[in-house]
Amino acid sequence: MSNANPPPGATPPSEPTVGYLQFYRRWDTPLDDDATRAFSRLVRNAPDFAAFQALAPAGSEERRLFLRHIDSFEEAAGLLQQGQMSEDLFFDAWYAMPQSWDRAAPFVLGLRVEARNPELYAQFEWLAGRATQFWAERERNPPVWQPIEDRAPGPGDEAIFAAFHQIWSTPRDEVAWAFVTDLAQRAPDFATFSQLVPPGSVEYIKFDRVFCAYDQAGTLMKNGIIHPALFFDAWQSPGAVWAYAQPWLQGLREQTGNPHICENLDWLVMYESAWRNRAG
């Protein structure tokens, strides 16, 4: 998206908002699906750095994928520190912090010794601390969300929504939706879900893609970036999705100790109901 000469009907996105959207597109590729799976494999299967080195030796594809995953956090930290990316959007939608640092820290510390560089991935480490502060501040001072409610969508809103929709309308998304649609029939509870969608699996990546899309939509809508009318008219109802996904998401939150997993879907469900009641 660009904020130069926007069509009428929408406030041009701020530079930090554009920076966030550009950041997301850079790190949302099929290669990053592979990198996420490699990260998950290593943090589950390597109890220490020696095991990590054996499973992902220097120069290996597994090491390259692991580093790509944590490189995204390193870049994010720099953009946030420089004011080039929205902190609210990043932490709200990339809810894996600080947990990702906690899981990666033993390996990063080993990589620092291996590379003789005590500052290696220092930005990633900083990001984890900042994430902890961010969520504590949000709990103390919950924000007042400002979705677009005062006007019908205009050409500018349509352009912003089209850019968002394009990100989630790829062949990867068709495969992911087909999987989730089938999963809704096969996994009525979290125990079954856990058997069919183990962490780090191809199946988990498919599941995660669908629900990250809704999480992103919630983040952007409650911050007044996506017009509700356009999203609710074009996408499957968040309420309908929540009806079958609730046990999966609540189970994941309890299992991981991370209450922020896809929490923007919860917000979308509540907001959709209120929005449809107002719309008549």
Secondary structure, 3 states (H helix, E strand, C coil): CCCCCCCCCCCCCCHHHHHHHHHHHHCCCHHHHHHHHHHHHHHHHCCCHHHHHHHCCCCCHHHHHHHHHHHHHHHHHHHHHCCCCCHHHHHHHCCCCCHHHHHHHHHHHHHHHHHCCCCCCHHHHHHHHHHHHHHHHHHHCCCCCCCCCCCCCCHHHHHHHHHHHHHCCCHHHHHHHHHHHHHHHHCCCHHHHHHHCCCCCHHHHHHHHHHHHHHHHHHHHHCCCCCHHHHHHHCCCHHHHHHHHHHHHHHHHHHHCCCCCCHHHHHHHHHHHHHHHHHC
